[in-house]
Amino acid sequence: MSVGVLLVTHGKLGHFLLETMRDMIGEDLPLPVDVLEVRRVQATDVLLLQGRRMIERLDGGDGVLLLTDAFGSTPSNIANHLSDGIGSCVVAGLNLPMLVKVFNYPQLDLAAMTRAAVEGGQRGVVVCPRPSTVNSKE
């Protein structure tokens, strides 16, 4: 068994991130994963019903990690409602380094995977050094 992963994001952001992950590590991701797209025109009760169904499919007994893009946003609020009463954790601030960390450690339990997701996401945010100036011909 393994932890399931549900991305709860604005629009197609979750799909784009998963597509990128598949380009990076291969088409068959090592964890069950799905995306709940949140759009302004959708009713919250419909999104919650869709999300609950996705969680039921993803949860093989080890829980579900819900990753959402922006804390306090509608997707974040929906993810928090979905996690109520089930074996799950919610992490906001979804980014590509977070997903790389999660999918590279599929054997982790839910608590350890949650910590790894946060660590990967935080370590992936850095100020890039400026390239050194190359002496041009004078």
N, C-alpha and C positions, 0 to 999 in steps of 0.2 A: 504494500500500500504506500501511498504518498500523499503529500499535501496537495490540494487543488489550489489553483490561482484564478481569481476573478478580477479583471481590470474594469473599474467603473470610472469612465472618462467622459469628458466633453466630446461629443461627436465621434469622429472616426480615429481620434488620437490613439486609443488602445490598439486598434487594428494596425495602424501604421507602425507602432512600436513592436508589435508581434511579428509583422512582416519583416522588419529589420532584424529582429532576433533570429528568425528563420534563415535569413541571408547570412547571418554571422555563424550560427552553430549547426545549421541543418534543418531540414523541413520537419523532422520529427522531434518536437520539443520533449524534454524528459519529464514534464509534469502535465497533468490535465489542466487546460487553461481555456478561458472564454472571456468575451468582452461584452459588457453592458454599456451600450451607447446611450448617453443622456443628452437629450435635446430640449430646448425651451418649450417646444410645442407639445411635448408628451406629458400625459397625466402621471403624477407621482405614483398613484395606486397601480397603474399598469406597469411602470418600471419596477416597482417593488415585487409584483407578481412574477415578472420575467426574471428578476434577479434571484428570487427564491427558487425558481425552477432550475436556474443555472447552478446554483449552489448545491441543490439536491443531486444533480448530475456529476458535479465536480468532487463532492465529498465522498471519498472511498473509505472513510472512517478515521482519517488522520486530521481532518479539519480543512478549512479553506482560508487562504490568505487573500484579503481584499486589498487591492492597490488602487488608489485614486489619485487624480492629478493635482488637485489644489484644495488644501484644508479650508473648510468653511463654505465651500462651493456646493452647488446642488448635487453633483456626483458624490462628494464627500459625505454630505448629509444622508444620501440614499445608502451609501456603503455602510454608514454607522447604523442606520435602521435595519439593514439586512443582517448585520452581525449580531443583533440582539437575540439572545437565547440559543445561539448555536456555537459550536466549537470553531471560532474564527478570530482573526485579528485584522485590524484595519490600519494601513499605513498610507499617509498622504504625502504628496510630493513626488509622485511617480516620475522616473526618468530612465533612460536607457541603461546607465550603469547599475541601477537598482535591479533591473530585469536580468542583466548579465550575471550578477551575483546570485540571484534566486535560481536561475536555470543552470548555473554551474555547480550548485549544491543541492540537487534534488533529494538527497537522502536525509536532509535535516528534518527534525520535527517542527511543528508549527511555531513554537516559541523561538527556537534557534533560527528558523527561516525568517521570522519577523525581524529579529536582531540583525541578521545578515542583510536583509533588504534595506534597512535603515542605514547600516554602515556603508553598503555599496552605493546607495544614493548620495549620502553625504560626501564620501570620498571622491565621487565623480564630479563634484562641483569644485573647480579650482580656477585660480587666476593663471592664465597661460603666460609663460615667460615670453618676452618680446624676442623675436629673432635677432641674432647678432647682426650688426650692419657689416656688410661685406665691402671691403675697400674696392672702390671702383677704379678703373684706369684713369690716371690723371692726364 
